Amino acid sequence: MANLREQADVKNDTSDVKKCSKCDAEKPVQEYYLSKGRAQQPCKPCRRAISLEYYRRNASDPDFRARRSAQGARADKKWRQKNSEYVSARLAAYREGNKTAIAEQYRKWRLANAGAVTEKNQRRRARLIDAFVAPVDRDEIWVRDDGTCKICDKQIDRSLKWPHPQSVTIDHVIPLALGGTHEPDNVQLAHAVCNSRKGDR
């Protein structure tokens, strides 16, 4: 297989037909990728075949997949930065034309990720009142508190999802409104209903 770097560009693309350096077929210029007005060898189908063969040969290599993923991410980021106005305009147009679908998708995500939403909101509340904020891992708190509501001392059914009154929530022992912090030492498990009844006490 010829190295793409060794394959010469087609110069002076004034004709409508070019001969592919790989398959030797004469094809319209439209069948080649253009760079600075020049048709690049080989033709599009041959390039795709070369890329596919290379990918299949290396697809089982984890390092190859990681490199491809990293390269793609870098290329995507570079392109988005270079075309930021175009990207912003496309996103704005998409959001404007799909408001209902986006709202429904976000609603479903919030229901499926109630814990992450609650943690985000609690961290935001703490920052707004300039309280100390540290990462709170809900799974670690669950294990530490043995899945028990620390307000009523009853077991919590983790399968129940918010807004069920018996679903699990994270309660601040010393409420944020009273100078409490958002960190593992100042949080505990609580039923949603117990947490609501306690309020800022």
C-alpha positions in Angstrom: 0.0 0.0 0.0 1.5 3.3 -1.0 2.0 5.9 1.7 -0.4 8.8 1.2 2.5 11.3 1.8 4.4 9.7 -1.1 1.5 10.1 -3.5 1.7 13.2 -5.5 -1.0 15.8 -5.7 -2.7 16.2 -9.1 -1.3 19.6 -10.4 -3.0 22.1 -12.6 -6.6 20.8 -12.2 -8.0 22.3 -15.3 -9.4 19.0 -16.8 -12.6 17.3 -15.6 -11.1 13.8 -15.3 -8.1 12.5 -13.3 -6.4 9.2 -13.1 -6.3 7.7 -9.6 -2.8 6.7 -8.4 -4.1 3.7 -6.6 -6.9 2.1 -8.7 -5.7 3.5 -12.0 -9.3 4.5 -12.9 -10.0 7.8 -14.6 -12.6 9.7 -12.5 -14.2 13.1 -12.4 -12.4 15.7 -10.3 -15.4 15.6 -8.0 -14.3 12.1 -6.9 -11.1 13.6 -5.3 -10.7 15.7 -2.2 -9.5 19.2 -3.0 -6.8 21.1 -1.2 -5.9 24.7 -2.3 -7.6 24.0 -5.6 -5.7 20.8 -6.3 -7.2 17.3 -6.4 -5.6 15.0 -3.8 -4.5 11.5 -4.7 -5.9 8.9 -4.4 -9.6 9.2 -5.1 -12.2 9.4 -2.3 -13.3 5.7 -2.5 -9.7 4.5 -2.4 -8.9 6.8 0.6 -11.9 5.4 2.4 -10.8 1.8 1.7 -7.3 2.6 3.0 -8.7 4.2 6.1 -11.1 1.3 6.7 -8.4 -1.3 6.2 -6.0 0.5 8.6 -8.8 0.8 11.2 -9.7 -2.9 11.0 -6.1 -3.9 11.3 -5.7 -1.9 14.6 -9.2 -1.9 16.0 -8.5 -4.6 18.6 -5.5 -2.6 20.0 -6.7 -0.6 23.1 -3.9 1.9 22.7 -4.9 2.5 19.1 -8.5 3.2 20.2 -7.3 5.6 22.9 -5.1 7.4 20.4 -7.9 7.7 17.9 -10.2 9.0 20.5 -7.7 11.6 21.8 -6.9 12.7 18.2 -10.5 13.0 17.4 -11.2 15.1 20.5 -8.3 17.4 19.7 -9.3 17.9 16.1 -13.0 18.5 17.1 -11.9 21.1 19.7 -9.6 22.8 17.3 -12.4 22.9 14.6 -15.0 24.2 17.1 -12.6 27.0 18.3 -11.9 28.0 14.7 -15.6 28.0 13.8 -17.0 29.2 17.1 -19.5 31.6 15.5 -20.8 28.9 13.1 -21.1 26.4 16.0 -22.9 28.9 18.2 -25.3 29.8 15.5 -26.1 26.1 14.7 -26.7 25.4 18.4 -28.9 28.4 18.9 -31.0 27.4 15.8 -31.2 23.8 17.1 -32.4 24.9 20.5 -34.9 27.3 19.1 -36.4 24.6 16.8 -36.4 21.8 19.4 -37.4 23.5 22.7 -40.1 20.9 23.6 -37.9 17.9 22.9 -34.9 19.4 24.8 -37.1 20.3 27.8 -38.5 16.7 27.9 -35.0 15.2 27.6 -33.8 17.4 30.4 -36.8 16.4 32.6 -36.1 12.7 32.1 -32.4 13.2 32.9 -33.3 15.1 36.1 -35.6 12.3 37.2 -33.0 9.6 36.4 -30.2 11.6 38.1 -31.9 13.1 41.1 -28.9 12.7 43.3 -26.6 14.5 41.0 -29.1 17.3 40.6 -29.5 17.7 44.3 -25.8 17.7 44.9 -25.4 20.4 42.2 -28.1 22.5 43.7 -26.8 22.2 47.3 -23.3 23.2 46.2 -24.7 26.2 44.4 -26.8 27.2 47.5 -23.6 26.9 49.6 -21.6 29.1 47.2 -24.2 31.7 47.0 -24.0 32.3 50.8 -20.2 31.9 50.8 -20.3 28.7 52.8 -17.4 26.2 52.7 -17.9 23.6 49.9 -16.2 20.2 49.6 -17.1 17.2 47.4 -19.9 15.0 48.9 -20.1 11.5 47.5 -23.6 10.2 48.1 -22.5 6.6 47.9 -19.9 7.1 50.6 -22.5 8.8 52.8 -24.9 5.9 52.2 -22.3 3.4 53.4 -21.2 5.6 56.4 -24.8 6.1 57.6 -25.7 2.4 56.9 -28.7 3.5 54.7 -30.5 4.9 57.7 -32.4 8.2 58.0 -30.6 10.1 60.7 -33.7 12.1 61.6 -36.2 9.2 62.2 -33.7 6.4 62.6 -35.5 4.2 60.0 -34.1 2.4 57.0 -34.3 4.1 53.7 -35.4 2.3 50.5 -32.9 3.5 47.9 -35.0 2.2 45.1 -37.5 5.0 45.7 -36.9 8.0 43.6 -37.5 11.7 44.3 -40.1 13.2 44.7 -41.3 10.1 46.7 -41.6 11.2 50.3 -39.5 8.2 51.5 -36.8 8.6 48.9 -33.2 9.4 50.0 -31.9 12.9 50.4 -28.8 14.5 51.9 -29.5 16.7 54.9 -27.2 19.3 56.3 -26.8 18.7 60.1 -26.2 22.4 60.6 -28.3 24.1 57.9 -26.5 26.2 55.3 -28.8 29.1 56.3 -27.4 28.9 59.9 -23.8 28.9 58.9 -23.3 25.2 58.1 -20.9 23.9 55.5 -21.4 21.6 52.5 -18.9 18.8 53.3 -19.1 15.1 54.4 -18.8 16.0 58.1 -21.9 18.2 58.0 -24.3 16.0 55.9 -26.4 12.9 56.7 -28.9 10.7 55.1 -32.6 11.6 55.5 -36.0 10.7 54.0 -37.2 13.4 51.8 -40.2 14.0 54.1 -38.0 14.0 57.2 -35.7 16.5 55.6 -38.6 18.7 54.6 -40.1 18.7 58.1 -36.8 19.5 59.7 -36.3 22.6 57.5 -33.7 25.1 58.7 -33.4 23.6 62.2 
